[in-house]
Amino acid sequence: MAQEICHLVCCVDNNYVPHCGVMLTSLLENNKGERIRVHVLDNALTEECREALRGIVERKYGQELAFYPLASDWSASFPATCSYVSLTVYSKLFIASMLPAEVKKVLYLDCDIIVLKSLHELWHCDLSGKAMAAVRDAHRRLEDDCRRLGIDCQTEGYYNAGVMLFNLDYLRSMNFLEKSLDFVSKHASRLPYHDQDVLNGVLHGHILSLPLRYNLHDHLFHRKRYMSREEIRLADREMRPEHRVIIHFSSRRKPWSTRCLHPLRKSYFYYLDMTEWRGRRPRDTFKEWCWRWNRRISGWLHGVNGYRRVR
């Protein structure tokens, strides 16, 4: 019996290719027993960038890779108020329409992610009757965002869009793309989180909640967390080294920038050094060094919501 293919999708432009390469390296390095096909939604990638990704997926790990160029005229689908947003940001909405009909289920991963363990259990999650599976978000004023989108925060929840397991047949049957574009058109001025707001606004009530270990996003690492006591207890358990599966550097201060203070930042460079971009580090200055120490001290004094210490 042929081994089941695990379908992975990511969206990338030329600027993010090195980070996409790091994410794919971490995924493939820790899932060598799986058969994986990577689907890249390609926002005007150069042939050089495509070759870099082929070098990782096909030549280094012997897995399959396919590119799906994004049509630049798709930006016409979005109102003028969203015109400043890169096409890559909203490309998640097109996944069910772009991928072949024989692909029934796909795992989406952002490029600012590191995979630390096998995704076998996640991939085999039962999505019967659900549009997708994801991890709940935990940002400040989450209840306000739920009200803005007409979501019951307690029973339905608001989910982070960095890691999503999509039931493509379900999305196709509900005309997800058409409903999403209609949602954007009607709420264009009230979508600060862009595609994440759209996915939650359209699919709420049809989302399966995943354990936090599958998307340990930035909010979970801060000293003050906007969660209930029970949620914090679960988060502390999921963040232990033996349980961590996916680290998501969801802050605007990414590991490759000088101002990233994430406690697990080194894991990004560990996998970076397995790629053709090995040794690449952000250029530091005295000014940046002073900023980091000022931020750390402010965190210790609770002047800002700094990071927790984790193993």
ABEGO torsion letter per residue (X at the ends): XBBBBBBBBBBBBAAAAAAAAAAAAAAAAAAAABBBBBBBBBBGBBAAAAAAAAAAAAAAAGBBBBBBBBBAAAAAABBAAAAABBAAAAAAAAAAAABBAABABBBBBBAABBBABBAAAAAABBABGBABBBBBBABBGAAAAAAAAGBBAAAAEBBBAABBBBBAAAAAAAGAAAAAAAAAAAAAAABAAEAAAAAAAAABGABBBBBAAABBBAAAABABBBBBAAAAAAAAAAABAAABABBBBABABBAABAABABAAAAAAAAAAAABAABGBBBBBBAAAAAAAAAAAAAAAAGABBBBBBBX
